[in-house]
C-alpha cells in the first residue's frame, strides 16, 4: 500500500476517491438546476430527463462513500491526537466553517432564488437578519419551505462533526473499559471474504432500520423530507442509518487493516459489472413501482437493492483505485489537498454561474451544465489553493467583508 511520505496514515487511493466524490458532488449540484426533480433549486432552469437520471445515480453513492472514508481516517487521527485534541481539531476545522456557512450562505441562496423567479422585492441584509433570527430560534421538525432556516449543503459538515464527537466519546469510554488496549489489535486481520460478510451485514442492517423509519413516516410514498433538530443537525431520516453504518464500517475497516494486507475478493471487472447490474435492477424496480404505486411491502425490496448497490459501488471504487490510482501526481495532490475547501465553497459558484447563464435562453443546456460544473470546480480549487489555504484568517475576514459589502448594494 502506497502512502504519501513517512509516518502518515494518508492512503493515496482513499484520498483520490474522496476528491473524486467531492468533484462529483459539484457535478451533482450543477445538474440540479436542470433537473425536473429539483423545482425548489435556487436557479430552476430548463429541465431535461438526462439530468434527472444523472442526479438519481450520483445521489445513490456520493455521500455514503464520503462518510465511509471519513470513518476510515477518523481512527488513526484519534489515536494520534487523543480525544481532547481530536475533538478540538474537528471543532475548529468543521465547526468554524459551519457557522460561517449557516449564517452567510442561506441569505445568498435566498436572494438568487428570488431573483431567478423575478420576485419584485428582495434584500440581502433583510435575508441575513431573518436567517440570523431563525438560527438562534431552535426548531425541531420537517423543513417545509426552501426559505426556512436550514443547513443547506452544510448538513454534511454538521452531521460529520456530530459523528466525530460521538465516536471520540465512545473511544474514550472503550479505553476505560479495556484499559487503553485496542480491540482491533487484539484480533487477527480479517480475511478478504469477511469484507463481504461485514459489508453485506451492514447493507442488510441499514435496509431493516431504514424500512422501519420509512414505515413510521409512510403515507403512500417514500418520504425524502429533511429533518432539522434544534437547528444543530439536519438530515433525511431515510438516509441516516446508511450514513451511520458507512461511517462505522470505515472505522472498522481501518481497525481491521482491510486494505493493508487483505485483497478485496473478486476482480475489479466483477465489481464493475455487478454494480452495473444492481444499478439497472434498481432503476427497473423503482420505475415499475413509481408507475404502479408503491406498497409498503415493496419498500423493503427497493431499499435492499439500493443499499447493496451502495456497498457494491464502494468496493468497485476501492478495487479500481487500488489497482490504477494508488500513486501520487501533481494534479492528484492539487485536488486532494483542496477537496475539503472545494466542498465548502463550490455551491456559491454553482448557483451564481447558474444565475449568470439563466438569461441565456437559447443557450445549449449541456453547454450551460458544462460551464457550471467546470467553472465551479476550477474556481473552488483556485480560491482554496491560493487564498484559503495560505491565508485562512484573512480569507475568513475577506469573505465576511465581501458579504456585508454586498448587503449595501443588493
C-alpha positions as CSV (number, residue, x, y, z in Angstrom):
1,X,0.0,0.0,0.0
2,X,1.4,3.3,-1.0
3,X,1.2,6.3,1.3
4,X,2.4,9.8,0.8
5,X,5.6,10.4,2.9
6,X,6.7,8.9,6.1
7,X,4.8,8.4,9.3
8,X,1.4,9.1,7.8
9,X,-1.9,7.4,7.6
10,X,-2.9,9.1,4.4
11,X,-3.8,6.3,2.0
12,X,-3.5,7.7,-1.5
13,X,-6.2,5.8,-3.2
14,X,-8.7,6.9,-0.5
15,X,-7.6,10.5,-0.8
16,X,-8.2,10.2,-4.5
17,X,-11.6,8.6,-4.2
18,X,-12.6,11.3,-1.7
19,X,-11.7,14.2,-4.0
20,X,-13.4,12.4,-6.9
21,X,-16.6,12.2,-4.8
22,X,-16.3,15.9,-3.9
23,X,-15.9,16.8,-7.6
24,X,-19.0,14.6,-8.4
25,X,-20.9,16.5,-5.7
26,X,-20.2,19.7,-7.6
27,X,-21.4,18.0,-10.8
28,X,-24.5,16.8,-9.0
29,X,-25.3,20.3,-7.7
30,X,-24.6,21.7,-11.2
31,X,-27.1,19.2,-12.6
32,X,-29.8,20.0,-10.0
33,X,-30.5,23.3,-11.8
34,X,-31.5,21.4,-14.9
35,X,-33.4,18.5,-13.4
36,X,-37.2,18.0,-13.0
37,X,-36.5,16.5,-9.6
38,X,-35.4,19.9,-8.2
39,X,-38.1,22.6,-8.8
40,X,-37.0,24.2,-5.5
41,X,-33.4,24.7,-6.6
42,X,-32.1,28.3,-6.4
43,X,-32.0,28.6,-10.1
44,X,-34.5,26.3,-11.8
45,X,-33.6,26.4,-15.5
46,X,-34.8,24.4,-18.5
47,X,-35.1,20.7,-17.4
48,X,-34.0,17.6,-19.2
49,X,-34.6,13.9,-18.4
50,X,-30.8,13.3,-18.8
51,X,-30.2,15.4,-15.7
52,X,-32.9,13.5,-13.8
53,X,-31.0,10.3,-14.4
54,X,-27.6,11.9,-13.6
55,X,-28.9,13.3,-10.3
56,X,-30.6,10.0,-9.4
57,X,-27.4,8.0,-10.0
58,X,-25.0,10.3,-8.2
59,X,-27.4,10.7,-5.3
60,X,-27.1,6.9,-4.6
61,X,-23.5,6.7,-3.5
62,X,-21.7,10.0,-3.2
63,X,-22.4,10.8,0.5
64,X,-22.2,7.2,1.8
65,X,-18.7,6.9,0.3
66,X,-17.6,10.2,1.8
67,X,-18.9,9.0,5.3
68,X,-17.1,5.7,4.9
69,X,-13.8,7.5,4.1
70,X,-14.3,9.9,6.9
71,X,-14.7,7.0,9.3
72,X,-11.6,5.2,7.9
73,X,-9.4,8.2,8.6
74,X,-11.1,9.0,12.0
75,X,-9.5,6.2,13.9
76,X,-5.8,6.9,13.1
77,X,-6.3,10.6,13.7
78,X,-8.0,10.0,17.1
79,X,-5.2,7.5,18.1
80,X,-2.5,10.1,17.2
81,X,-4.1,13.1,18.8
82,X,-6.0,11.8,21.7
83,X,-9.7,12.5,22.5
84,X,-9.4,16.1,23.6
85,X,-7.2,17.3,20.8
86,X,-9.1,15.3,18.2
87,X,-12.4,17.0,19.2
88,X,-10.8,20.4,19.4
89,X,-9.3,20.0,16.0
90,X,-12.6,18.9,14.5
91,X,-14.5,21.8,16.2
92,X,-12.0,24.3,14.6
93,X,-11.8,22.6,11.2
94,X,-15.5,21.8,10.8
95,X,-17.3,24.0,13.3
96,X,-16.0,27.4,12.3
97,X,-16.7,26.9,8.5
98,X,-20.1,25.5,9.5
99,X,-21.0,28.7,11.4
100,X,-19.9,30.9,8.5
101,X,-21.8,28.7,6.1
102,X,-25.0,28.7,8.1
103,X,-25.1,32.4,8.6
104,X,-23.9,33.6,5.2
105,X,-24.9,31.1,2.6
106,X,-28.6,30.9,3.2
107,X,-29.2,34.6,2.5
108,X,-27.2,34.4,-0.8
109,X,-29.2,31.3,-1.8
110,X,-32.5,33.0,-1.0
111,X,-31.6,36.1,-3.0
112,X,-30.7,34.0,-6.0
113,X,-33.9,32.1,-5.5
114,X,-35.9,35.4,-5.5
115,X,-34.1,37.0,-8.4
116,X,-34.3,33.9,-10.7
117,X,-38.0,33.9,-10.2
118,X,-38.4,37.6,-10.8
119,X,-39.8,38.4,-7.3
120,X,-40.2,42.2,-7.0
121,X,-38.7,42.8,-3.6
122,X,-35.6,41.4,-2.0
123,X,-32.8,42.5,0.2
124,X,-29.6,40.6,1.1
125,X,-29.5,42.4,4.5
126,X,-33.1,41.5,5.3
127,X,-32.5,37.9,4.4
128,X,-29.4,37.9,6.6
129,X,-31.3,39.3,9.6
130,X,-34.1,36.9,9.0
131,X,-31.7,34.0,8.8
132,X,-29.8,35.1,11.9
133,X,-33.0,35.3,14.0
134,X,-34.1,31.9,12.9
135,X,-30.7,30.4,13.6
136,X,-31.0,31.5,17.2
137,X,-34.6,30.3,17.5
138,X,-34.1,26.5,17.8
139,X,-36.6,24.4,16.0
140,X,-37.2,20.7,15.5
141,X,-39.2,19.1,12.7
142,X,-39.5,18.7,9.0
143,X,-38.2,21.5,6.8
144,X,-41.2,22.5,4.7
145,X,-40.1,25.6,2.8
146,X,-36.8,26.2,0.9
147,X,-36.7,29.7,2.5
148,X,-36.7,28.4,6.1
149,X,-33.5,28.3,8.1
150,X,-31.6,25.2,7.1
151,X,-28.1,23.8,6.8
152,X,-28.4,23.6,3.1
153,X,-25.4,21.5,1.8
154,X,-23.6,22.1,5.1
155,X,-25.8,19.4,6.6
156,X,-22.9,17.0,5.7
157,X,-20.5,19.1,7.8
158,X,-22.7,19.3,10.8
159,X,-23.6,15.6,10.8
160,X,-20.0,14.6,10.2
161,X,-18.9,16.8,13.2
162,X,-21.6,15.1,15.3
163,X,-20.3,11.7,14.2
164,X,-16.7,12.6,15.1
165,X,-17.7,13.8,18.6
166,X,-19.8,10.7,19.3
167,X,-17.0,8.5,18.1
168,X,-14.4,10.2,20.2
169,X,-16.6,9.8,23.3
170,X,-17.2,6.1,22.5
171,X,-13.4,5.7,22.0
172,X,-12.7,7.3,25.4
173,X,-15.3,5.1,27.1
174,X,-13.9,2.0,25.3
175,X,-10.3,2.9,26.5
176,X,-11.6,3.0,30.1
177,X,-13.3,-0.4,29.8
178,X,-10.4,-2.1,28.0
179,X,-7.7,-0.3,30.0
180,X,-6.4,1.5,26.9
181,X,-6.0,-1.6,24.8
182,X,-7.2,-1.5,21.2
183,X,-10.0,-4.0,20.5
184,X,-8.8,-4.3,16.9
185,X,-5.2,-5.0,17.8
186,X,-6.3,-8.0,19.8
187,X,-7.9,-9.6,16.8
188,X,-6.4,-11.1,13.7
189,X,-6.6,-9.3,10.3
190,X,-9.9,-10.0,8.7
191,X,-9.7,-12.4,5.8
192,X,-10.7,-11.0,2.4
193,X,-14.0,-12.8,2.3
194,X,-15.0,-11.4,5.6
195,X,-15.1,-8.0,3.9
196,X,-18.1,-9.2,2.0
197,X,-19.8,-10.6,5.1
198,X,-19.3,-7.3,7.1
199,X,-20.5,-5.0,4.2
200,X,-23.4,-7.4,3.4
201,X,-24.4,-7.3,7.0
202,X,-24.2,-3.5,7.1
203,X,-26.3,-3.3,3.9
204,X,-28.9,-5.6,5.4
205,X,-28.9,-3.8,8.7
206,X,-29.4,-0.4,7.1
207,X,-32.2,-1.9,4.9
208,X,-34.1,-3.1,8.0
209,X,-33.6,0.1,10.0
210,X,-34.5,2.3,7.1
211,X,-37.6,0.2,6.4
212,X,-38.8,0.9,9.9
213,X,-38.1,4.6,9.6
214,X,-39.9,4.7,6.2
215,X,-42.9,2.8,7.7
216,X,-43.1,5.3,10.5
217,X,-43.5,8.2,8.1
218,X,-45.2,6.3,5.3
219,X,-48.2,7.9,3.7
220,X,-48.3,6.1,0.3
221,X,-44.9,7.4,-0.9
222,X,-41.3,7.1,0.4
223,X,-40.7,10.4,2.1
224,X,-37.4,12.2,1.4
225,X,-38.2,15.1,3.7
226,X,-35.4,16.8,5.7
227,X,-35.5,16.8,9.4
228,X,-33.8,19.5,11.5
229,X,-33.1,19.0,15.2
230,X,-32.8,22.2,17.3
231,X,-31.1,23.9,14.4
232,X,-28.0,21.8,15.2
233,X,-28.4,18.7,13.0
234,X,-30.1,18.3,9.7
235,X,-30.5,15.0,7.7
236,X,-33.0,12.9,5.8
237,X,-34.4,10.2,8.1
238,X,-34.5,7.8,5.2
239,X,-30.7,8.1,4.9
240,X,-29.4,8.4,8.4
241,X,-28.9,4.7,9.2
242,X,-26.9,4.3,6.0
243,X,-24.6,7.1,6.9
244,X,-24.1,5.8,10.4
245,X,-23.2,2.3,9.1
246,X,-20.9,3.7,6.4
247,X,-19.0,5.8,8.9
248,X,-18.9,2.8,11.3
249,X,-17.7,0.4,8.7
250,X,-15.0,2.9,7.7
251,X,-13.7,2.8,11.3
252,X,-13.9,-0.9,11.4
253,X,-12.1,-1.2,8.0
254,X,-9.1,0.8,9.3
255,X,-9.0,-1.1,12.6
256,X,-9.0,-4.5,10.9
257,X,-6.4,-3.3,8.3
258,X,-8.6,-4.4,5.5
259,X,-6.7,-2.6,2.7
260,X,-3.2,-3.1,4.1
261,X,-2.8,-6.8,3.9
262,X,-6.1,-8.0,2.6
263,X,-7.3,-8.1,-1.0
264,X,-10.9,-7.5,-1.9
265,X,-12.4,-10.8,-3.1
266,X,-13.2,-10.7,-6.8
267,X,-11.6,-9.0,-9.8
268,X,-12.3,-5.3,-10.3
269,X,-14.1,-6.2,-13.5
270,X,-16.5,-8.3,-11.5
271,X,-17.4,-5.4,-9.2
272,X,-17.9,-3.0,-12.1
273,X,-20.2,-5.5,-13.8
274,X,-22.0,-6.4,-10.6
275,X,-22.6,-2.7,-9.7
276,X,-24.0,-2.0,-13.2
277,X,-26.4,-5.0,-12.9
278,X,-27.6,-3.8,-9.5
279,X,-27.9,-0.2,-10.8
280,X,-30.1,-1.4,-13.7
281,X,-32.1,-3.6,-11.3
282,X,-32.7,-0.7,-9.0
283,X,-33.8,1.5,-12.0
284,X,-36.2,-1.1,-13.3
285,X,-37.7,-1.7,-9.8
286,X,-38.0,2.0,-9.0
287,X,-39.5,2.8,-12.4
288,X,-42.1,0.0,-12.1
289,X,-43.0,1.0,-8.5
290,X,-43.4,4.6,-9.5
291,X,-45.7,3.7,-12.4
292,X,-47.9,1.2,-10.5
293,X,-47.7,2.7,-7.0
294,X,-45.6,1.7,-4.0
295,X,-47.0,-0.6,-1.4
296,X,-45.2,-0.6,1.9
297,X,-44.1,-4.2,1.3
298,X,-42.3,-3.1,-1.8
299,X,-40.3,-0.5,0.0
300,X,-38.1,-3.2,1.6
301,X,-37.2,-4.5,-1.9
302,X,-36.1,-1.2,-3.2
303,X,-34.2,-0.3,-0.1
304,X,-32.5,-3.7,-0.1
305,X,-31.3,-3.3,-3.7
306,X,-30.2,0.4,-3.1
307,X,-28.2,-0.3,0.0
308,X,-26.4,-3.3,-1.5
309,X,-25.7,-1.1,-4.6
310,X,-24.0,1.5,-2.3
311,X,-21.6,-1.0,-0.9
312,X,-21.0,-2.6,-4.3
313,X,-20.1,0.8,-5.7
314,X,-17.8,1.3,-2.7
315,X,-15.9,-1.9,-3.5
316,X,-15.8,-1.0,-7.2
317,X,-14.2,2.3,-6.4
318,X,-11.7,0.7,-4.0
319,X,-10.8,-2.1,-6.4
320,X,-10.2,0.3,-9.3
321,X,-8.3,2.8,-7.3
322,X,-6.0,0.3,-5.6
323,X,-5.1,-1.1,-8.9
324,X,-4.9,2.0,-11.1
325,X,-4.9,5.1,-8.9
326,X,-2.6,4.4,-5.9
327,X,0.2,6.7,-6.8
328,X,0.7,10.4,-6.5
329,X,1.0,13.1,-9.1
330,X,0.8,16.9,-9.2
331,X,-2.8,17.0,-10.3
332,X,-3.8,14.4,-7.6
333,X,-2.1,16.4,-4.9
334,X,-3.7,19.6,-6.0
335,X,-7.3,18.2,-6.0
336,X,-6.7,16.1,-2.9
337,X,-5.4,18.8,-0.6
338,X,-8.2,21.2,-1.8
339,X,-11.1,18.7,-1.7
340,X,-12.5,19.9,1.7
341,X,-12.4,23.6,0.7
342,X,-13.9,22.7,-2.7
343,X,-16.9,21.2,-0.9
344,X,-17.2,24.3,1.4
345,X,-17.2,26.9,-1.4
346,X,-18.4,25.2,-4.5
347,X,-22.1,25.9,-4.0
348,X,-21.7,29.7,-4.1
349,X,-20.0,29.4,-7.5
350,X,-22.6,26.8,-8.7
351,X,-25.7,29.0,-8.1
352,X,-24.0,32.2,-9.2
353,X,-22.9,30.6,-12.5
354,X,-26.3,29.1,-13.0
355,X,-27.8,32.5,-12.4
356,X,-25.4,34.2,-14.8
357,X,-26.4,31.7,-17.6
358,X,-30.1,31.7,-16.7
359,X,-31.0,34.6,-19.0
360,X,-29.1,32.9,-21.8
361,X,-32.4,31.4,-23.0
362,X,-31.1,30.0,-26.3
363,X,-28.0,28.6,-24.7
364,X,-27.4,24.9,-25.2
365,X,-28.4,23.3,-22.0
366,X,-25.5,20.8,-21.9
367,X,-23.0,23.7,-22.5
368,X,-24.6,25.5,-19.5
369,X,-24.1,22.4,-17.4
370,X,-20.5,22.0,-18.5
371,X,-19.7,25.7,-17.8
372,X,-21.2,25.5,-14.3
373,X,-19.5,22.2,-13.5
374,X,-16.0,23.0,-14.8
375,X,-16.2,26.7,-13.7
376,X,-17.3,25.8,-10.1
377,X,-14.6,23.2,-9.7
378,X,-11.9,25.4,-11.2
379,X,-12.9,28.5,-9.1
380,X,-13.2,26.4,-5.9
381,X,-9.8,24.8,-6.3
382,X,-8.1,28.1,-7.2
383,X,-9.7,30.0,-4.3
384,X,-8.8,27.2,-1.9
385,X,-5.2,26.8,-3.1
386,X,-4.2,30.4,-3.5
387,X,-6.3,32.2,-0.9
388,X,-7.9,29.9,1.8
389,X,-5.0,27.6,2.5
390,X,-2.2,30.1,2.6
391,X,-4.3,32.9,4.3
392,X,-7.1,31.3,6.3
393,X,-7.7,34.1,8.8
394,X,-7.5,36.9,6.2
395,X,-9.8,34.8,3.9
396,X,-12.4,34.5,6.6
397,X,-12.3,38.2,7.2
398,X,-12.4,38.8,3.4
399,X,-15.4,36.5,2.9
400,X,-17.4,38.3,5.7
401,X,-16.3,41.7,4.3
402,X,-17.5,40.9,0.8
403,X,-20.8,39.6,2.1
404,X,-21.5,42.7,4.2
405,X,-20.4,44.9,1.4
406,X,-22.9,43.1,-0.8
407,X,-25.7,43.9,1.6
408,X,-25.2,47.6,0.7
409,X,-25.9,47.1,-3.0
410,X,-28.2,44.1,-3.0
